[in-house]
């Protein structure tokens, strides 16, 4: 399961934007965040395709969950898949 904030997938930022690592140790400032969007989306989709391919090769399913949706949705899906439903 890939769990994402919707902004991780769409990169909705415009103008001067500061990006921080989760630990706060790394900082990156870009003047036009929207200029990254196309390349970011390409790389993001390629990464997701690789994850899905690995899951398929192992005989697993691949599920994407967005954090703006209830956690019960993917949990129910996982339970049903584990039970063969």
C-alpha positions as CSV (number, residue, x, y, z in Angstrom):
1,X,0.0,0.0,0.0
2,X,1.2,3.4,-0.9
3,X,0.0,6.1,1.5
4,X,0.1,9.6,0.2
5,X,-0.9,13.1,1.1
6,X,-2.7,14.4,-2.0
7,X,-0.1,17.2,-2.3
8,X,2.6,14.6,-2.7
9,X,0.9,13.3,-5.8
10,X,-0.1,16.6,-7.4
11,X,2.6,19.1,-6.2
12,X,0.0,21.9,-6.2
13,X,2.4,24.7,-5.1
14,X,2.9,27.9,-7.0
15,X,5.7,30.5,-6.7
16,X,8.4,30.6,-4.2
17,X,8.2,27.5,-2.0
18,X,10.3,26.1,0.8
19,X,10.6,22.3,1.1
20,X,11.9,20.8,4.3
21,X,12.9,17.2,4.9
22,X,10.8,15.3,7.5
23,X,13.6,15.7,10.0
24,X,14.1,19.4,9.2
25,X,17.8,18.8,8.5
26,X,17.5,19.6,4.7
27,X,15.9,22.7,3.2
28,X,15.3,23.5,-0.4
29,X,13.9,26.8,-1.7
30,X,12.6,27.1,-5.3
31,X,11.4,30.3,-6.9
32,X,8.8,28.7,-9.2
33,X,7.5,25.5,-7.7
34,X,5.1,25.1,-10.6
35,X,8.1,24.7,-13.0
36,X,8.9,21.4,-11.2
37,X,5.4,19.9,-11.6
38,X,5.7,18.2,-15.0
39,X,9.0,16.4,-14.3
40,X,8.0,15.6,-10.7
41,X,4.8,13.9,-12.0
42,X,6.7,11.9,-14.5
43,X,9.2,10.7,-11.9
44,X,6.3,10.1,-9.4
45,X,4.4,8.0,-11.9
46,X,7.5,6.0,-12.9
47,X,8.1,5.3,-9.2
48,X,4.5,4.1,-8.7
49,X,4.7,1.9,-11.7
50,X,7.9,0.3,-10.4
51,X,6.2,-0.4,-7.0
52,X,3.2,-1.9,-8.8
53,X,5.4,-4.1,-10.9
54,X,7.3,-5.4,-7.9
55,X,4.0,-6.2,-6.1
56,X,2.7,-8.0,-9.2
57,X,5.9,-10.0,-9.6
58,X,5.6,-11.1,-6.0
59,X,1.9,-12.0,-6.5
60,X,0.7,-9.2,-4.3
61,X,-1.8,-6.5,-5.0
62,X,-1.0,-2.8,-5.0
63,X,-3.2,-0.2,-3.4
64,X,-3.0,3.6,-3.1
65,X,-4.5,5.5,-0.2
66,X,-4.8,9.2,0.2
67,X,-4.7,10.7,3.6
68,X,-7.7,13.0,2.9
69,X,-9.8,9.8,2.9
70,X,-10.8,7.7,6.0
71,X,-8.2,5.1,7.0
72,X,-11.1,2.6,7.2
73,X,-11.3,2.4,3.4
74,X,-8.0,0.8,2.7
75,X,-8.2,-1.2,5.9
76,X,-11.5,-2.8,4.8
77,X,-10.0,-3.5,1.3
78,X,-7.0,-5.2,2.9
79,X,-9.1,-7.3,5.2
80,X,-11.3,-8.4,2.2
81,X,-8.2,-9.2,0.1
82,X,-6.7,-11.2,2.9
83,X,-9.9,-13.2,3.2
84,X,-10.0,-13.8,-0.5
85,X,-12.8,-11.4,-1.3
